[in-house]
Amino acid sequence: MRYVQPPTTIEKLKKQSNLFTQTRRNIVSTNKEAMEVYPTKKPTSSAVLYHYPCPDGVFAALAAHLYFSATSRPVLFFPNTVYNPIKHEDLPLDIIDDVYLLDFVGPSGFAEKLASLVKSVIILDHHKTAVEMFSLSASIAENVTKLLDIERSGATIAYDYFKGKYMEKGLGCGLVPVDKIEQVDQLFKYVEDIDLWRWALPNSKAFSSGMKDLNIEYNVRANPTLFEQLLALDPQSVINQGMISLSCKQKLINEVLDQSYEIALGSGIYGHCLAVNADSVSELRSELGHQLAQKSRDKKLRSIGAVVYRVPELESDELLKISLRSMDSEDTTPVSQAFGGGGHQHASSFMLSSAEFESWKIPVKATTHS
């Protein structure tokens, strides 16, 4: 079902969305001049900020899209990156009543500030760092609703939430046609299985590989048909594609693993582990990091793998993203939080200057020959 709205309103929202998009390279605008063109009259509208570029985040956004399409209510979507998160002044708050934060709550204080500027803030997240952030909050505004559950992924939290919200309105039993329910439910189950690193469903790794092969742009502002593309996905077709490419990707991973090196996390405060440079294979960081953590454990270091790469959108060679993956009881979040990042126990990330990261590298001992 496509989102339908009176022409006068939808034209306004399209113009607003286009102006917002142009000012920040398809991610988020900081151009105050663009903000000034928004009408002073505030229509009823919601904003959905979703974790980007993350499959779990975009499927959480899909759940919101299904709800707002089914209820014919205006909504604006904003992809939100961890490395350059949206600030409250970036948003067209004059036309926003409610803000949904899906799979990423933003930096400390962001939700609280938003709550003072809009009618309501709804937080749907599952990251360990988000749970800790709000458990430490002395108080939270009455207009903030938070649903935090580390046992589910952001996508399934959002899917369950919006299905329940739809049913509460007495509009029906589901957000998708009956003949599509099984297909859509399966997509969300695979996304959760992969995001929580469970790999319990049949062919989860092939599904993950197939999704990467599709190379779908998860920024709905740059890709207006994003949600239609996701709804058209057939899980078995995605798996079939993934099976073809898995062996090829493993070969690439093996080549990078062969170039791993030891680092002192936080200059040694958090022990030692293995790292790899992964600019050429950053899209494989999760599987690469998991195998790197295994290799690190086998070398009697911490069971953590540090996948290091540059983020092209930042256009900076001096800033690196460090994606950590871990095994067993190892918790990556203390490291990531210490450097302004966050995530899960077994998967988190942060940004670091290349100069500081260089200082973490352990010199390779020269081999002597007799």
DOLODO-269425 format. One record per residue (C-alpha): residue in one letter; y, x, z. Coordinates in pm, whole numbers, plus 50000, padded with zeros to 5 digits. Layout:
<pts>
aYXZ...
</pts>
This chain:
<pts>
m500005000050000r503335014849900y506455012950111v508684984049997q512284978350096p515344959849964p516944980249681t520264985149857t518635000650163i516085021949983e518695036049749k520765046850047l517785063450211k516845081349889k520345095249853q520385105750216s516965122150184n517915141049866l521135154350017f519265165550327t516555182550120q518845203149898t520515221250185r517545239350331r514975248550069n512735218150118i512265222850492v515335212950693s519075211350640t521735228550844n524595220550609k527145200850808e528965190150493a525865171750378m525735153150706e529225139450655v528195118150356y525915095850566p527315061050616t528955054150949k527095021150972k523755028651131p520775010750974t517555006651165s515485037051079s512895060351227a512405097551178v509035115051173l509025152551237y505595166751160h503995201051196y504275219650865p502495235050680c499435223450872p496665199450758d496545184051105g500305179051103v500425163850756f497595139550831a499475129251145a502405122050913l500035102550686a499125080350981a502825073351035h503285066650663l500475040950670y502115022750959f505645022450821s504395012250476a502324983950620t505264971150827s507864977050551r510134995950787p512445024250675v511445059250777l512455094850699f509985123750714f510945159250810p508475188250782n508925209751091t507925246351101v507135266151414y508865297251279n512115278651201p512035245951395i514425217251333k517395214951568h518885181851676e522085189051483d520015192451165l519035155751177p521095126451041l521175109951383d523725084051267i520935065951082i518075072551323d516965050751614d513515064451696v512115099551654y508405107551636l507315143351708l503875147751553d501615177551628f504615199251727v507115191152001g509575218251907p511035244252143s511635238152512g514375212452569f514335198652214a512705165152298e514935160352601k518075166652397l516925142352127a516295116052392s519955116952489l520995110652129v518585083852000k517015051452117s513565066252179v511415097252132i507645094552086i505575126252128l502045127751985d500575162452032h497525181352153h498605217652180k497975234852512t501515248452516a502945213352473v500885200152763e502085228752982m505695224252869f505825188152985s503735193153298l506385217753415s509245193753343a510785181453667s511665148453503i511605132353163a513915105853023e512755069753040n513065066252663v510525093852599t506905083752540k504385111952536l500735110852440l499185145152492d495435149852453i493825183952403e490475167452323r491805152551999s493785167051711g497345156951632a496135137451329t493635115751515i496045110151805a498605097251554y496015077051359d494775059551674y498325054351799f499655038351482k496535016951434g496995003951788k500694998151734y499944978451417m497324956851588e499654949951882k502054933651641g499314909651535l499594920751173g495934928151117c493084950751218g493714981351006l496325001750825v494235006350510p492274982250288v488754974650408d487184992950115k489145024750204i488575025350581e485395046550575q486925071850336v490185075550530d488405076650867q486185104650737l489185124650619f490745122950965k487445132551131y487105163450912v490695173850977e490115171251353d486765189351340i488415218451161d491655219351359l489825220051693w487475246451555r484385225851634w482665227251293a480325199651411l480435177951099p478235185950798n479975209350552s483175212350754k483775247650629a483325236250271f485775207750331s488305232250475s487825255350177g488165226549933m491425214950090k492855250050049d491725250449685l493625218349616n496825236349716i498635203849798e502285208549893y502555193750243n506335190150232v506865153650140r510455161150043a509315185849779n506255164949692p507195127649701t503655116649610l502095136249898f500735106450089e499295090449776q497525123549701l496015124950050l494845088850036a493185095349700l491035123649839d487295118149830p485685138450113q482535146349915s484535158449615v486575180949843i483345194749991n481835200949647q484905220749544g484835240349869m481215250349828i482055267049498s484845288249646l483415297349988s481575328549874c484595341249683k486815336849989q484315354550211k484465384549979l488265385450021i487885382650399n485375411250405e487765433650215v490555426950465l488235430950766d487315465550641q490975475350688s491265463351049y492905485051314e493415484851689i496595472851858a497855470952216l498885434552262g502345433152416s502355471252430g499165469352634i500155442352884y497555419152732g494915444952651h493695457152314c492255439152012l491865443151636a494505433351380v494705430851002n497515428850749a497015396250560d499985390150331s497625384850037v495225361350220s497385344150481e496005310250376l492605322150506r494025332550844s491905309251057e488505320150927l489705356150892g491005356051249h487775341551386q485675368451219l488165394951329a487815382951690q484055387351659k484525422551527s486985430251807r484465418252067d481735439451909k483985469951953k484315462052327l487935450852288r489285416352373s487655388552171i490925382551990g491885388351628a495525392851524v496235382451165v499595396851062y501615384750764r505095377250637v506405341950586p507935340350235e510325312150329l512065334950578e512855360350306s512605388650557d510445419750557e511535426750914l509925396051067l506165391351097k504055361751197i501195370551430s498405344551421l495925349651703r492355336451702s489905340651988m486325334352097d484485324152411s486785320652713e489615341852570d492985324152581t495585334452323t498435312952455p499755336552728v500395362552458s502035338252215q504155321752482a505415355452601f506935360452257g508325325452205g505325309952030g502465287552131g499395268052025h495835263952151q493535285152365h491685297952060a494495296051804s498185303451856s500975322751690f504395338451733m507035357751541l507685394851601s509855421551445s507955446151229a509445474951431e508035461551758f504675454351602e504485490051472s504825502051830w501705482251922k499485501051678i497055525851827p497105559151638v493855566751461k492245598051598a491925625251339t488375634051242t487535670651292h485075689451075s483235721051181
</pts>
